[in-house]
Amino acid sequence: MIKRTLFFGNPAYLSTKNEQLVVDFPEEGKAEKTIPIEDLGYVVLEDPQITITNGLLLKLVQNKTAVITCDKQHLPCSFLQPLVGHSEQTERMRYQLNASVPLKKNIWQQTVTAKINNQAQHFLSRGKNAIRLKRYAKDVKSGDFGNQEALAAAFYFQNLFDIDGFSRNQKGVPPNNLLNYGYAILRAVTARALVSSGLLPSVGVFHSNKYNAFCLADDVMEPYRPFVDALVYDIVETGCGLDELTKSIKADLLMIPALDVVIDGKQSPLMVAMSRSTNSLYECFAGVSRRVLYPEFV
């Protein structure tokens, strides 16, 4: 079942009754609304005047619903996750923490190769030359010795958008703002799946910044980034203004969890595919498998 994403960009009072999320609005004459909590995968809270009850937070966490809050720039900045996401969590975390260096290097090699191949396929879908990206993908070695990921990313973004002077920079010109928003949503999707698979999002196989609480999420989401890029590319092609993240643009970006992707030869919503990726990652940590399942851009 595809879980729903709810976005709240205006003042509201959120509570719960009869296993429903209840929405009350401060405006006179605006009717109360209810949504079954079991249908929810993500709740995005943007307006600073939103009030949410502890009872609702408890039920959302128990349902493994990701609650995402936004900062003054309207970008997702925090993510509420349960302390216990899986019945075998302690054992699974032990496998993760005890993973050998060669295993982690192999996982990162698979991850980078999958990411660059997806970037190449995205290029081909836009009628762009992907020979160089395909070469980078073939040259990825264990642990990505040689940093093909960075070389591919630099070439990819220099040639993706037909915008003079565009480069990938969080504080750069649009559509960097759209990419930032999309990647933040993707990061929350990844973190939610990792917790549900009983893994620690903060302990990565490659990313290891001590100030980053989502190192493993940043690892696993890499091959999924081109799907966000493709969505942003489509928005850019519409010719709409990009300086401001309008409600329409946010609505499009909030569809990321429901995007159709192909994983292991089968079509699946992105959020479901992500759970398959994180579970296959656990199986690698546990020694059951040597292959991480990642989607293919088609």
Secondary structure as UniProt FT lines:
FT   STRAND          4..8
FT   STRAND          12..17
FT   TURN            18..19
FT   STRAND          20..24
FT   TURN            28..29
FT   STRAND          33..36
FT   HELIX           37..39
FT   STRAND          40..45
FT   TURN            48..49
FT   STRAND          50..52
FT   HELIX           54..62
FT   TURN            63..64
FT   STRAND          66..70
FT   TURN            72..73
FT   STRAND          76..80
FT   TURN            87..88
FT   HELIX           89..97
FT   HELIX           101..125
FT   TURN            126..127
FT   HELIX           131..138
FT   HELIX           142..144
FT   TURN            145..146
FT   HELIX           148..160
FT   TURN            164..165
FT   TURN            170..171
FT   TURN            174..175
FT   HELIX           176..196
FT   TURN            197..198
FT   TURN            201..202
FT   TURN            210..211
FT   TURN            213..214
FT   HELIX           215..220
FT   HELIX           222..224
FT   HELIX           225..237
FT   TURN            238..239
FT   HELIX           247..253
FT   TURN            254..255
FT   HELIX           256..258
FT   STRAND          260..263
FT   TURN            264..265
FT   STRAND          266..269
FT   HELIX           270..286
FT   STRAND          295..296
//
